[in-house]
Amino acid sequence: MYWFQVRENAYEVSFCVMWGIIITLGWLVSGGNFWFGVLPVLFMSVGDALTGIVRNTIYKRRTKAWVGNLAMAAFSIPVGAVVLGLAGALAGAVASFVEHFESNPIDDNITVPLFAFLVLVVVKLYAPWLLSPLDSLPF
C-alpha cells in the first residue's frame, strides 16, 4: 500500500499485532476486565497520535520530542486514573515516557502498550489496592 505505508516506517503492522496480543492477555490476566487490555492500546492509539500532532505542529517533521510526550501524558495519565485509578495513571505515565524511545526493530508501537500492560499486571499482583473500583465493573 504505497499510498499508506512509508517504506522507512513500516511499524503500523506492529501496532495491529500488539493490539491483538495486549487485548487478549489483558482479558486473560484480569479475569475478564477488558480495561486491562484496552487502556494500554488506548495510550498507544490516542496518546501517540497526540505526540504526532504536537510534533508536526512545532517541528514540521517526524522527530521525537519531549513536548509530544507531555501531550501524551496530558491525555494518558488522567484517562488511566479515571479507568483504573492510580494504577492506570502510573501506566499512562510510563507509556508516555517509553514512547520517546525507539530502537529498531522494536518501536513504540510495541513498547508503549507492552510497558503499560506490564505496569498493570505488576500492580494487580503486588499492589491491587491501587486499582480503582472501575476495575470491578463488567464493561
N, C-alpha and C positions, 0 to 999 in steps of 0.2 A: 504494500500500500504506500507507494511513493508519495502520495499526497498527504498522508497522515504521519508516517513514521520517518523520523530523521535518522539517517544511517549512523551518525555518530552517537545517537542517544536512543537505543532500541530497548530501553528498560521498562516501557509500559507493560510489556509482557510479564515482567517480574511482579508488577502490581496485581495483575489478574490472578497469577498463581498464588501469591501471598494472600490475596483476598480469600480464596477458597480454603487455604490451609488454616489461616487465623480464625475465620468464621467457624470452621469445623472443630478445631481444637478448643476454641472458646466455649462452644456448646458442650463439648465432652467434659472439659475440665470443670466447668461451672455447674454441671448437672442440669443444663437446660436454660440457663440465663444467657440469652443471646447478646446482651450488652458486653460480655467479656470478649467476644469476637468483633462486634460491631464498633465498639469505641476505638480500638487501635486502627481499624480500617478507616474510620471517620477522621481520625487525626491525619492519616496519610492523604485521603482524598480531598478534604476541605482545607486542612492545615497546609499541605504542600501547595495547593492551588493559591493560597494566600501569599506564601513566600514568593511564588512566581509573579503574582500581580504586583507585589511591592518591588520586587527585583526589577521587573520590566519598567515600572513607572519611574524608578530612581536611576537605574543604570542603563536602561535601554538594550540590555543584552543578558544572556544566560550567565549568571555567576552566583556563587554562594556568598551571602552577606548576612551578617547577624541581624540587621534590621528586618529582613524577611523572617528570620527565626523568631524575632519578637512578635511579629504579626501572627505567626503560627501559634505562639504561646498565648497571645491575647484571645485566641479562639479556643485552643485545646484545653488550657487549664480550667477556665470556667465551665466549659461543656463537660469535661471529665468530672469536675466537682459536683455538678448537678446530677449526672448519671450514676456515678459510683463513689461519691464522697471524696474524702482525702486521697483514697487510692487512685481514683480517676484523675484527680488534679495532679498527683505525682506522676502518673503515667503520661499525662499531657505535657508536663514539664520535661520529662525525659525524652519523649518523642520530639519535642521542639528543639532540644539540644542536639540529639542524634541526627536530625535532618540536615544539619550543617555539613556533615562529613560524608564523603563518598570515597570508595576505594574499589576501583574496577577489579573484578566484575561485579562486586556487590555494591549496590547503590541504595539510596534512601527509600526506594520502593520496597526493599526487603528489610532494612534496618529499623525504619520507623515503626511499622506495625509489629515487628518481632520484639523489639525492646519494650514497647508499650504493653504488649501482651505478657511478656516475662515479668514486668513490674506487677501487673495484676495477679499473676499466678503466685509470685512470691508473697504478696500481701495476703492473698487468700490463705496460703499455707501458714504464714508466720505472724500476721497481724490482721486477722479478719475483722477486728473491731474498726478498722479504717474504712471499711466498705459501708456505704450508706444504706438506709432502708430500701432504696430503689433496687438494691441487689436482690431483694426477695420478691419483687413484682414479677408476674408471669409474662410480661411483654418486653 
